[in-house]
């Protein structure tokens, strides 16, 4: 009985909501996790929305025009908090259950962030030269890189490469997930994908909502 109650409580705690942003439309979306169709559409805070993703019950966003990182309300997608980091080109933001990460494409780095202050608490050089999207499922972390058109699973403590595979498209820009489901977007082909969490092979392909999909990730 107690085991069953624990399973029910865990399911209640895992809300698994998926979000996406598009640089051409200047929009942030909540999307259906099965069809990737828009459930809610909100004009982004500024004109260059690049990254979106989250941890348990919290959602974050990055914008190139303002050079800021934001925490967003998971229902309205309005800004709760914003921070200007020391680095100015942060195309990807997302995380695992309790840990948040951002890419620093200008310095070719990956940072782990404090989930409340959005300050960097750890950083290291990325394994390739143009890190874009970053995000994870509950216990795995991934990032994508446009220099080699490659998606990577990486160690969340050291950022070392665990495995990698070529992106299904030509400009891999966003990656992130919910539960045990991983998603990816390509900004040149205007496609969204669901990927196998182990091999990163394509499971399903969807047309993007608009023409420059840049970020995808979820609240766990």
C-alpha positions, 0 to 999 in steps of 0.5 A, a space after each residue: 500500500 505504501 509503495 503504491 502511495 509513493 508511486 502516486 505521489 511521484 506521479 503527482 510531483 512530475 508535471 511534465 510540460 513541454 515548451 518551445 520558442 521560435 526566433 522568427 516569430 518572437 514567440 514562446 509556446 507551451 506545446 502538446 508533448 505528443 503532437 508538438 502543436 501549440 497549446 499556448 502562444 505568448 509573445 516573447 519578452 524580447 525579439 530574439 528568443 533562443 533557449 527555453 527549458 526547465 527543471 522540476 516545476 520551474 521554467 527558464 528562457 534566454 534571449 539574445 537581444 536583451 542578453 538576459 536569462 529569465 525564469 518564467 511563470 509555467 502557465 503564463 510564460 511571463 517573466 518572474 525574474 531576470 538576470 544579465 549574466 557575464 556572458 552575452 551569447 546564451 543560446 540554450 538553457 535547460 536542465 534535469 530534475 534539480 539542476 540547471 545549465 546554460 550554453 555560453 557560445 561566445 566562450 565555447 563553454 557550458 555553465 551550471 547555474 544556481 536555480 534561484 539566482 541564475 549565477 554560474 556555479 560551475 563551468 567548463 569548455 564544451 566538447 565542440 566549438 559552437 554549443 547551442 541548445 542544452 537540456 535534459 530529462 530527469 537524469 540525463 543531460 544533452 547539448 547540441 552543437 552547430 559546428 559539427 551538426 552533432 547532438 551529445 549526451 554529457 556528464 552533468 558534473 564534468 560536461 565530458 562527452 558520454 555519447 554523440 550522434 549526428 543531428 537529423 538536420 543541418 542546424 541543431 539548435 535546441 534540445 531538452 525533454 520531460 520525463 523519459 522523452 527527449 526533443 530536439 529542434 533544427 532552425 534551418 529545416 524548421 523541424 521538431 523531433 522526438 529522439 531516443 533518449 539512449 541513442 538520440 536517433 529520431 523517433 518522430 518528426 514534426 513541422 515546426 510552428 513557425 520558421 526558425 525553431 530555436 529552443 525546446 525543453 520542459 518542466 519535469 
